[in-house]
Every structure is written in C-alpha cells, then in structure tokens.
Amino acid sequence: MLNRRNLLKSFGIAAVATTLPEISVTAKANENSVKPIVVSTWNFGIAANADAWKILNAGGRALDAVEAGAKVPEADPNNQSVGLGGLPDCDGIVSLDACIMDENGNCSSVMALENIVHAVSVARKVMERSPHVQIAGTGALQFALSQGFTKEDLLTEASRKAWEKWKSENHYEPIKQNVGHDTIGILAIDAAGNLSGACTTSGLAWKYHGRVGDSPIIGAGLFVDNEVGAACATGKGESVVKICGSHTIVELMRQGATPQAACQEAVKRIAKKQKDYRDFQVAFLAINRNGEAGAFAIQKGFQYAKTTSSGSELVNGMSLL
Ligand code: SD4
C-alpha cells in the first residue's frame, strides 16, 4: 500500500511534512487533452460544476460556464461564505468580492459590493459594458443597478444570528481570522479549447467594513492565460495577495510545472515568508490547457470538484501540514 511519502513521490513531488522541498518541475503536460473540463473549489463545487457542465456539454463557452457555476453558491442562502447568506463584516453588512477572466485576457471585478446576489455577473458586466476592470463599494452597487440588477438583503437570519453571537463575544473587534471561509474559484476549458475562470466570495467573516480580499484581484484570487492554464485561490486572502498567488502559478506552469507542482510552489512561498502560516488556510487550484488539474493547500481538508465527460468527482488536495 502507498504511504503518504510514496504517494507524494508517485506524483513527482518530494515529501512536505516539516521541510519545504524544492518543487520538481516535471515534463510538459501530455497532449491527451481532457476537454471540456470544469474544476472548482470545495465540495459545493460539485453543484456549481453541474450547472457549468450543462453549458460546456452543449458546446458553450467556458466564460458562460464559469459564470453559471459561480452563480450556484451565490444563490444558496445556506452557503455562508458566498453571495446570499454570506457571513457579514464586523458591522453586520454582507459585502461581496468577485471577478471573472476570459480566454482573451479580458477580466474584471467588483469589490465590497453590497445588496446584489450575483456579484460574478456584475463583474462580467464591468468587463463587457464598462471601460474598467475594477469597480468598488457604492460605485459597484450603482453600476449594478444601472445594469438592471435588483437590490436584495443578503443577510439571512442564520448569518445575522452568527454575527450577533460573534459581536457579543468579541466586542466588535475584528479578530485574527481562522474561521471557516470557503470561496468558490471555478476554472473551465470548453470544447474549443478555450479557458476561463471566475471567483466569488463574501470574504472573511467579521472583516473590517470595506476590506477587500484576494478574490477580486486579478493575479491573486484568479488568473487565466489561454496559452498556459488557469489558477484560483481560496483561504486567507491577505496571504494570497502577498505572493500574487494565481499569476505565480500560471507562470510556473508556463515554465513546465504541472498544475499540482505549481500550486505547491505557491504554498511554499507563503510558508517561507509568512511565519504564522500554520495558523491559517490557503489552497490553490489550477488546470493547464491540456486539462490536467492539480491543487495544494497549507492545511489538510481542502477538496476540489472536477467534472469531465466521465462524470464528477471530489478530489482531496494535498497539503503542507
Ligand atoms: C478572502 N479568499 O476574502 C477569501 C476568502 C476565502 O475560502 O477564500 N475563503 O480572503
């Protein structure tokens, strides 16, 4: 039976328990294209992928697929880390970060957007109907309303109660975060071989009002290069931004790293520079343009959902700790 060390070796990766190994950059990805394909973060990615797959399977565009997939957890009031029902900031206000990027390098995001469920769709409108790549705060809301989105109260009863409990225990002090927080990042390749990605989140619970994480920052929470591959991030955004995580991973894949080895190297950079890395989670997910997927996290427990013509599966990401 394979033990963990052998399993890591079988993937061409050195063991990663206490030391931080050099990554092994393996040979160029094989040419056995797996497409279409969609991958997304966490177990709720299975439901997101199902909607994305309908579009991919019908020959649709990866951009439409990732938007459709990201909208699934956004609309789910029981998902407390994305869209409707997301845990609020320290003032009890739900604010969303989202971005989207297509095969031509077009991209855009909304930051700290309030009162609109489908932040990812607002981000797409920024890309397609404005001259900008980023719109934040009240301006993002104003833009969304001008595009026909409707205002809704995003704070569900369950999230309001969770906030009130936090408030009574923490005296309004935004705390050092290590609460469960599960952004969806979703990456797809369509039948034409084009890549797109999207990312959407309510961000860290109890954050400072106006705080922006990595998810809407192109290159940090998401990056897509049609010639190479795509990557996205979940976890503590501040740590992802500091290493420009997703762009780093795409550039490593450009140099020949497998998606998994590239994700591992990004995690390693965080661990090298951020001494408290044992106290938080960051996970990266990537695909290359041949449809190979890989992931790597700081902590155990990260999973991603993968859907191809063979079906859907939840894959356990490897981790540093
Ligand atoms: C953030 N990266 O706002 C997001 C939160 C997250 O899994 O990913 N949670 O920092």
Residues whose N, C-alpha, C, O or C-beta is under 5 A from the ligand:
A	BS01	SD4	H181 D182 T183 T201 G203 L204 G213 D214 S215 A233 T234 G235 K236 G237 E238
